[in-house]
Amino acid sequence: MNLDKFIWRTNIVKSLRSYSKIKIPGHKRLRSRIDMDLKSREDPVVLKLDTPEFQNIFNQEVVELKKLFDKYNYEIRIAGGAVRDLLLGQQAKDLDFATTATPQEMKEMFTAENVRMINMAGEKHGTVTPRINDKENFEVTTLRIDMVTDGRHAEVEFTKDWKLDANRRDLTINSMFLGFDGLVYDYFYGYDDLQKRRIAFVGDADVRIKEDYLRIMRYFRFYGRIAESANNHDQHTLDVIKQNADGLANVSGERIWMELKKTLQGNFSGDLLKKMLEVNIGQYIGLPNPNIEELDKLLKRSKHLSLHPMSYLAALLNNIDDATILHARLKFSNYDRDMTYFIIENRDREDESALRPLLPYEKIVLNTKIKQQDAYDYVVEVLKYRGDEKLLEDFKKWVIPRFPINGKILKENGYMPGKMYSHIIYKLKDTWIDSEYQLGIDDLVKLIPSIVDKYKSQ
């Protein structure tokens, strides 16, 4: 990428900063009694869990946490994603806890027991984070009701009713609780939906989405994690998502990208991306004119090659300008942004040498101005994108050679640092690559005088 291109892209990004700040007027919504009286199980206990995965969560710190709450007579249960994962027979990656204790009661308890608390920013939403045995942090959140919502934020009211807390959650499969005795509490039929591999919002999908529009993106992420087929969506749910898609304009690009990236790393990624575009999400997440035809071609030739999320997005982009617009909205990391640029610039590259088809890619890696490993990753991804499986296999076998010449060697041979250094290195490296890395230090040093003469005569 040359300097002119970089400056041009930087200017485009600056001119598009306002893109991610576009807001559609939101409306605060008060939670109604109807919301809190949804149909639910009379007896929420659906089973008692006693699997190896469940037993594995009880390390010393978890046991100590439970003892503290028992000592002060507060209820505490495991909540959300860990319950879902354990019911699927998977290891619980992160343990989150819910409790009847208020934040103030938790603070007083942990202070009395000399337990350090960290990250107090979550307290206003009911979350206190104790560090148990000065070894492990746990987020413990007071049962709460989201009383007033505006599509992004919520004003909460604390409660001691487990059902009301379950009622405020996004999806039924994420609304369950698990007791330390193994009892699974499921108020809104999340266990049934999990068995059916069905993704459903708690109660009214329209209400749940309007409380937090990011739930649209979470729906697709969890569909990829849970569902067993690519297109088994509930049509009514998709209709509601489509009706509310404009709410995503008020959600930060970073939050959207966090969910979208996870979706594109999961099952049915290409199909889910297409489904998102079908329900008009594209224009609100930086994809106003997606190239569906190119995405279809990519899926047909390369779907099985474990594509990076940026390959799916690059397929939807017609040119570098589109990539810059998307980056302005979603705020990619430098690594992800540059991979997108690289794919777009090299996806239509024609092999320059039938004898050494890897040569242009080797030169990219060896002459790169960015981290060499990043350049290597980008080449791997563009070969996946193109479906060049033979070339991809050969490239992965290629061991990056070490260029034998450096500034110290030039200095030892009488060439003092100056403007010619980079030119000499570039020319020597190019010759070394063309020799298939056979030329050694002595061979290359002999070439320096002629390179210098040509440089001076220009």
C-alpha positions as CSV (number, residue, x, y, z in Angstrom):
1,M,0.0,0.0,0.0
2,N,1.7,3.3,-1.0
3,L,1.6,6.6,0.9
4,D,-0.9,8.3,-1.5
5,K,-3.4,5.5,-1.0
6,F,-2.9,5.7,2.8
7,I,-3.5,9.5,2.9
8,W,-6.6,9.1,0.6
9,R,-8.1,6.4,2.8
10,T,-7.3,8.4,5.9
11,N,-9.2,11.3,4.5
12,I,-12.2,9.1,3.6
13,V,-12.3,7.8,7.2
14,K,-12.2,11.3,8.6
15,S,-15.1,12.4,6.3
16,L,-17.1,9.4,7.3
17,R,-16.7,9.7,11.1
18,S,-20.2,11.1,11.2
19,Y,-21.5,7.9,9.7
20,S,-21.2,6.0,13.0
21,K,-22.8,8.9,14.8
22,I,-26.1,8.8,12.9
23,K,-28.9,8.4,15.4
24,I,-32.5,7.5,14.8
25,P,-34.7,9.1,17.6
26,G,-35.4,6.5,20.2
27,H,-38.2,6.2,22.7
28,K,-38.0,5.3,26.3
29,R,-40.2,2.4,27.2
30,L,-41.6,1.6,30.6
31,R,-41.9,-2.1,31.5
32,S,-45.5,-2.9,32.0
33,R,-47.3,-5.4,34.2
34,I,-48.1,-7.4,31.0
35,D,-44.3,-7.8,30.4
36,M,-43.9,-9.2,33.9
37,D,-46.8,-11.6,33.7
38,L,-45.6,-13.7,30.8
39,K,-46.6,-17.3,30.6
40,S,-44.1,-19.4,32.6
41,R,-43.7,-22.7,34.3
42,E,-45.5,-23.1,37.6
43,D,-42.6,-25.2,38.8
44,P,-39.4,-23.8,37.2
45,V,-37.2,-26.8,38.2
46,V,-36.8,-28.9,35.1
47,L,-34.0,-31.3,36.1
48,K,-31.1,-31.9,38.4
49,L,-27.7,-31.7,36.7
50,D,-25.0,-34.1,37.8
51,T,-22.6,-34.3,34.9
52,P,-18.8,-34.3,34.9
53,E,-18.9,-30.8,33.3
54,F,-21.1,-29.5,36.1
55,Q,-18.8,-31.0,38.8
56,N,-15.7,-29.4,37.1
57,I,-16.9,-25.9,38.0
58,F,-16.4,-26.4,41.7
59,N,-12.9,-25.2,42.2
60,Q,-11.9,-23.8,45.6
61,E,-12.8,-20.2,44.7
62,V,-16.4,-21.1,43.6
63,V,-16.9,-23.1,46.8
64,E,-15.6,-20.2,48.9
65,L,-18.0,-17.8,47.1
66,K,-21.0,-20.0,47.9
67,K,-20.0,-20.4,51.5
68,L,-19.9,-16.6,51.9
69,F,-23.4,-16.2,50.5
70,D,-24.7,-19.0,52.7
71,K,-23.1,-17.5,55.8
72,Y,-25.1,-14.3,55.2
73,N,-28.3,-16.1,54.1
74,Y,-28.3,-14.7,50.5
75,E,-29.4,-16.9,47.6
76,I,-26.9,-17.3,44.7
77,R,-27.2,-19.2,41.5
78,I,-25.2,-19.6,38.3
79,A,-26.8,-17.6,35.5
80,G,-27.0,-17.3,31.7
81,G,-24.5,-18.8,29.3
82,A,-22.8,-21.2,31.7
83,V,-26.1,-22.9,32.4
84,R,-26.8,-23.2,28.6
85,D,-23.4,-24.6,27.9
86,L,-23.5,-27.2,30.8
87,L,-26.9,-28.4,29.5
88,L,-25.3,-28.9,26.1
89,G,-22.7,-31.1,27.7
90,Q,-20.0,-28.4,27.2
91,Q,-17.5,-27.0,29.7
92,A,-18.7,-23.7,31.2
93,K,-16.2,-21.1,29.9
94,D,-17.3,-18.1,32.1
95,L,-19.3,-18.3,35.3
96,D,-21.7,-15.5,36.0
97,F,-23.8,-15.4,39.2
98,A,-27.1,-13.9,40.2
99,T,-28.2,-13.2,43.8
100,T,-30.9,-11.9,45.9
101,A,-28.4,-9.7,47.8
102,T,-28.3,-6.0,46.8
103,P,-25.0,-4.4,45.7
104,Q,-24.9,-2.6,49.1
105,E,-25.4,-5.9,51.0
106,M,-22.7,-7.6,48.9
107,K,-20.2,-4.7,49.5
108,E,-20.9,-4.9,53.2
109,M,-20.5,-8.7,53.2
110,F,-17.2,-8.7,51.2
111,T,-15.8,-5.8,53.2
112,A,-16.6,-7.7,56.5
113,E,-14.9,-10.8,55.1
114,N,-11.8,-8.9,53.8
115,V,-12.6,-9.8,50.2
116,R,-11.2,-7.4,47.7
117,M,-13.7,-6.0,45.1
118,I,-12.7,-4.7,41.7
119,N,-14.3,-2.8,38.8
120,M,-17.0,-1.0,40.7
121,A,-18.3,0.6,37.5
122,G,-21.0,-2.2,37.3
123,E,-22.5,-1.4,40.7
124,K,-25.2,0.9,39.3
125,H,-26.5,-2.1,37.2
126,G,-26.3,-4.4,40.2
127,T,-22.9,-6.1,39.5
128,V,-20.2,-6.5,42.1
129,T,-17.0,-8.3,41.3
130,P,-15.2,-10.0,44.3
131,R,-11.7,-11.4,43.9
132,I,-11.8,-14.7,45.8
133,N,-8.6,-15.9,47.5
134,D,-6.9,-13.1,45.6
135,K,-7.0,-15.6,42.7
136,E,-10.2,-15.5,40.7
137,N,-12.8,-12.7,39.9
138,F,-16.5,-13.5,39.8
139,E,-19.2,-11.1,38.5
140,V,-22.2,-11.4,40.9
141,T,-25.3,-9.4,39.9
142,T,-28.4,-8.6,41.9
143,L,-31.7,-9.8,40.5
144,R,-33.2,-6.9,38.7
145,I,-35.9,-5.6,36.4
146,D,-35.2,-3.3,33.5
147,M,-37.9,-0.7,34.3
148,V,-37.1,1.9,31.6
149,T,-35.2,1.2,28.4
150,D,-34.3,3.2,25.3
151,G,-32.9,0.6,23.0
152,R,-29.4,0.8,24.5
153,H,-29.5,1.5,28.2
154,A,-31.8,0.5,31.0
155,E,-32.8,2.0,34.3
156,V,-33.0,-1.0,36.7
157,E,-34.9,-1.9,39.9
158,F,-33.6,-4.6,42.2
159,T,-35.8,-7.5,43.1
160,K,-35.7,-10.8,44.9
161,D,-37.9,-12.6,42.3
162,W,-36.0,-14.9,40.1
163,K,-38.7,-15.1,37.5
164,L,-38.7,-11.3,37.0
165,D,-34.9,-11.4,36.4
166,A,-35.3,-14.2,33.9
167,N,-38.0,-12.2,32.2
168,R,-35.6,-9.3,31.4
169,R,-33.1,-11.5,29.5
170,D,-32.8,-11.7,25.8
171,L,-33.2,-15.3,24.7
172,T,-35.0,-18.2,26.4
173,I,-31.8,-20.3,26.3
174,N,-30.0,-17.6,28.2
175,S,-32.7,-17.1,30.8
176,M,-32.1,-20.2,33.0
177,F,-30.4,-20.5,36.4
178,L,-28.5,-23.3,38.0
179,G,-28.3,-24.0,41.7
180,F,-25.2,-25.3,43.4
181,D,-27.1,-28.5,44.1
182,G,-27.6,-29.0,40.3
183,L,-31.2,-27.9,40.1
184,V,-32.0,-26.1,36.8
185,Y,-34.5,-23.3,37.0
186,D,-36.2,-22.6,33.7
187,Y,-39.2,-20.2,33.8
188,F,-39.6,-19.5,30.1
189,Y,-39.1,-22.9,28.4
190,G,-35.4,-22.3,27.5
191,Y,-34.6,-25.9,28.2
192,D,-37.3,-27.0,25.7
193,D,-35.9,-24.6,23.1
194,L,-32.4,-25.9,23.8
195,Q,-33.5,-29.5,23.2
196,K,-35.1,-28.4,19.9
197,R,-32.1,-26.2,19.0
198,R,-34.5,-23.3,18.7
199,I,-33.6,-19.7,19.2
200,A,-36.5,-17.7,20.7
201,F,-36.7,-14.4,22.5
202,V,-38.2,-14.4,26.0
203,G,-41.8,-13.4,25.6
204,D,-42.6,-10.8,22.9
205,A,-39.7,-10.5,20.4
206,D,-40.6,-7.0,19.5
207,V,-40.5,-5.9,23.2
208,R,-37.2,-7.7,23.8
209,I,-35.5,-6.1,20.8
210,K,-36.8,-2.6,21.5
211,E,-35.2,-2.9,25.0
212,D,-31.7,-3.4,23.4
213,Y,-31.4,-3.4,19.6
214,L,-28.1,-5.3,19.9
215,R,-30.2,-8.3,20.6
216,I,-30.8,-8.5,16.8
217,M,-27.1,-9.4,16.4
218,R,-27.1,-11.7,19.4
219,Y,-30.0,-13.6,17.8
220,F,-27.9,-14.5,14.8
221,R,-24.8,-15.3,16.9
222,F,-26.7,-17.8,19.1
223,Y,-28.5,-19.3,16.1
224,G,-25.0,-20.2,14.7
225,R,-24.1,-21.7,18.0
226,I,-27.2,-23.7,18.7
227,A,-29.2,-24.5,15.5
228,E,-28.6,-27.7,13.6
229,S,-29.5,-26.3,10.1
230,A,-28.7,-23.1,8.3
231,N,-32.3,-22.0,7.5
232,N,-34.7,-23.1,10.3
233,H,-35.6,-19.6,11.5
234,D,-39.0,-18.7,12.8
235,Q,-40.5,-16.4,10.2
236,H,-42.3,-14.2,12.7
237,T,-39.0,-13.6,14.5
238,L,-37.4,-12.6,11.3
239,D,-40.3,-10.3,10.5
240,V,-39.9,-8.6,13.9
241,I,-36.2,-8.2,13.4
242,K,-36.7,-6.6,10.0
243,Q,-39.2,-4.1,11.5
244,N,-36.7,-3.1,14.1
245,A,-33.5,-3.2,12.0
246,D,-33.2,0.6,12.0
247,G,-32.7,0.5,15.8
248,L,-29.1,-0.7,15.1
249,A,-28.2,2.8,13.9
250,N,-28.1,3.8,17.5
251,V,-25.8,1.0,18.6
252,S,-22.1,1.5,18.6
253,G,-20.0,-0.1,15.8
254,E,-17.7,-1.7,18.3
255,R,-20.6,-3.6,20.0
256,I,-22.1,-4.6,16.6
257,W,-18.7,-5.9,15.4
258,M,-18.2,-7.9,18.6
259,E,-21.4,-9.8,17.9
260,L,-21.0,-10.0,14.1
261,K,-17.4,-11.3,14.3
262,K,-18.5,-14.1,16.6
263,T,-21.3,-15.0,14.2
264,L,-18.9,-15.1,11.3
265,Q,-16.6,-17.4,13.3
266,G,-19.4,-19.9,14.0
267,N,-21.6,-22.3,12.1
268,F,-23.6,-21.2,9.0
269,S,-21.6,-18.0,8.9
270,G,-22.2,-17.2,5.2
271,D,-25.9,-18.2,5.3
272,L,-26.5,-16.1,8.5
273,L,-24.8,-13.1,6.9
274,K,-27.1,-13.4,3.9
275,K,-30.1,-13.7,6.2
276,M,-29.0,-10.5,8.0
277,L,-28.9,-8.7,4.7
278,E,-32.4,-10.1,3.8
279,V,-33.9,-8.5,6.9
280,N,-32.3,-5.1,6.0
281,I,-29.6,-5.0,8.6
282,G,-26.9,-4.1,6.1
283,Q,-27.6,-0.4,5.7
284,Y,-27.3,0.1,9.5
285,I,-24.0,-1.7,10.0
286,G,-22.0,-0.2,7.1
287,L,-23.1,-2.4,4.2
288,P,-25.5,-0.2,2.2
289,N,-24.7,-1.9,-1.2
290,P,-23.6,-5.4,-0.5
291,N,-22.3,-7.6,-3.4
292,I,-24.4,-10.7,-2.8
293,E,-23.4,-12.3,-6.0
294,E,-19.7,-12.2,-5.0
295,L,-20.6,-13.7,-1.6
296,D,-22.4,-16.5,-3.3
297,K,-19.4,-17.3,-5.4
298,L,-17.2,-17.2,-2.3
299,L,-19.4,-19.6,-0.4
300,K,-19.6,-22.0,-3.4
301,R,-15.8,-22.3,-3.9
302,S,-14.3,-21.7,-0.4
303,K,-17.0,-22.3,2.3
304,H,-15.1,-25.4,3.5
305,L,-11.8,-23.6,4.0
306,S,-12.4,-22.1,7.4
307,L,-12.6,-18.6,6.2
308,H,-11.7,-15.6,8.4
309,P,-14.6,-13.3,9.1
310,M,-13.0,-10.6,7.0
311,S,-13.2,-12.8,3.9
312,Y,-17.0,-12.9,4.2
313,L,-17.2,-9.1,4.6
314,A,-14.7,-8.5,1.8
315,A,-16.9,-10.5,-0.6
316,L,-19.7,-8.0,0.0
317,L,-17.5,-5.0,-0.7
318,N,-17.1,-3.8,-4.3
319,N,-14.0,-1.8,-3.8
320,I,-11.6,-0.1,-1.3
321,D,-14.1,2.8,-0.7
322,D,-16.7,0.3,0.5
323,A,-14.1,-1.2,2.9
324,T,-13.3,2.2,4.3
325,I,-17.0,3.0,4.9
326,L,-17.5,-0.3,6.7
327,H,-14.4,0.3,8.8
328,A,-15.7,3.7,9.7
329,R,-18.9,2.1,11.1
330,L,-17.6,-1.0,12.8
331,K,-14.2,0.2,14.0
332,F,-12.1,-2.9,13.0
333,S,-8.7,-3.5,14.6
334,N,-5.8,-2.5,12.3
335,Y,-5.2,-6.2,11.6
336,D,-8.7,-6.9,10.5
337,R,-8.9,-3.6,8.5
338,D,-5.7,-4.3,6.6
339,M,-6.7,-7.9,5.9
340,T,-9.8,-6.6,4.2
341,Y,-7.9,-4.1,2.1
342,F,-5.4,-6.8,1.2
343,I,-8.1,-9.3,0.1
344,I,-9.9,-6.7,-2.1
345,E,-6.6,-5.6,-3.7
346,N,-5.4,-9.2,-4.4
347,R,-8.5,-11.4,-4.9
348,D,-8.3,-10.9,-8.7
349,R,-4.6,-11.2,-9.0
350,E,-3.4,-13.3,-11.9
351,D,-0.5,-15.7,-11.4
352,E,2.5,-14.1,-13.0
353,S,4.7,-17.2,-13.3
354,A,3.6,-20.7,-14.2
355,L,7.0,-22.0,-13.0
356,R,6.9,-20.2,-9.7
357,P,3.3,-19.4,-8.9
358,L,4.1,-18.7,-5.3
359,L,6.7,-16.1,-6.2
360,P,4.4,-13.0,-6.0
361,Y,3.2,-14.1,-2.6
362,E,6.7,-14.9,-1.3
363,K,7.7,-11.4,-2.4
364,I,4.8,-9.9,-0.5
365,V,5.8,-11.6,2.7
366,L,9.5,-10.9,2.3
367,N,9.2,-7.2,1.3
368,T,6.4,-6.3,3.7
369,K,6.5,-3.1,5.7
370,I,4.0,-4.6,8.3
371,K,4.6,-7.5,10.6
372,Q,5.8,-10.4,8.5
373,Q,3.4,-12.8,10.3
374,D,0.5,-10.5,9.4
375,A,1.5,-10.5,5.8
376,Y,1.8,-14.3,5.8
377,D,-1.7,-14.5,7.3
378,Y,-3.1,-12.2,4.7
379,V,-1.7,-14.3,1.9
380,V,-3.1,-17.4,3.4
381,E,-6.5,-15.8,3.6
382,V,-6.5,-14.4,0.0
383,L,-5.6,-17.9,-1.3
384,K,-8.5,-19.3,0.7
385,Y,-10.8,-16.6,-0.7
386,R,-9.8,-17.5,-4.2
387,G,-10.2,-21.2,-3.6
388,D,-6.6,-21.9,-4.7
389,E,-6.3,-25.0,-2.6
390,K,-3.1,-26.4,-4.3
391,L,-1.4,-23.0,-4.0
392,L,-2.6,-22.7,-0.4
393,E,-1.2,-26.1,0.5
394,D,2.2,-25.2,-1.1
395,F,2.4,-21.8,0.6
396,K,1.7,-23.3,4.0
397,K,4.7,-25.7,3.4
398,W,6.9,-22.8,2.5
399,V,9.4,-21.9,5.3
400,I,10.1,-18.2,5.3
401,P,13.8,-17.8,4.6
402,R,16.0,-15.3,6.4
403,F,17.5,-12.6,4.2
404,P,21.3,-12.8,4.8
405,I,22.2,-9.1,4.3
406,N,21.7,-6.3,6.9
407,G,23.1,-2.8,7.6
408,K,26.0,-4.2,9.6
409,I,27.2,-6.2,6.6
410,L,26.9,-3.2,4.3
411,K,28.9,-1.1,6.8
412,E,31.6,-3.8,7.1
413,N,32.0,-3.7,3.3
414,G,32.5,0.1,3.2
415,Y,29.0,1.4,2.6
416,M,28.1,4.0,5.2
417,P,24.5,4.6,6.2
418,G,22.6,6.9,3.9
419,K,19.9,7.3,1.3
420,M,21.2,4.4,-0.8
421,Y,20.8,1.8,2.0
422,S,17.2,1.0,1.4
423,H,17.7,0.9,-2.3
424,I,20.7,-1.5,-2.0
425,I,18.8,-3.8,0.4
426,Y,15.7,-3.8,-1.9
427,K,17.7,-4.7,-5.0
428,L,19.7,-7.4,-3.3
429,K,16.6,-8.9,-1.8
430,D,14.9,-9.0,-5.1
431,T,17.9,-10.8,-6.7
432,W,18.1,-13.2,-3.8
433,I,14.4,-14.1,-4.1
434,D,14.8,-14.6,-7.9
435,S,17.7,-17.0,-7.1
436,E,15.3,-19.1,-5.0
437,Y,17.3,-18.0,-2.0
438,Q,20.4,-19.7,-3.1
439,L,22.7,-16.7,-3.1
440,G,24.7,-16.3,0.1
441,I,26.4,-13.2,1.7
442,D,29.5,-13.3,-0.5
443,D,27.4,-13.6,-3.7
444,L,25.2,-10.7,-2.8
445,V,28.0,-8.4,-1.6
446,K,29.7,-8.8,-5.0
447,L,26.6,-7.3,-6.6
448,I,26.6,-4.1,-4.5
449,P,29.0,-2.0,-6.7
450,S,26.9,-2.4,-9.8
451,I,23.8,-1.5,-7.9
452,V,25.5,1.6,-6.5
453,D,26.8,2.6,-9.9
454,K,23.3,2.3,-11.5
455,Y,21.8,4.3,-8.6
456,K,24.3,7.1,-9.0
457,S,23.8,7.3,-12.8
458,Q,20.0,7.8,-12.5
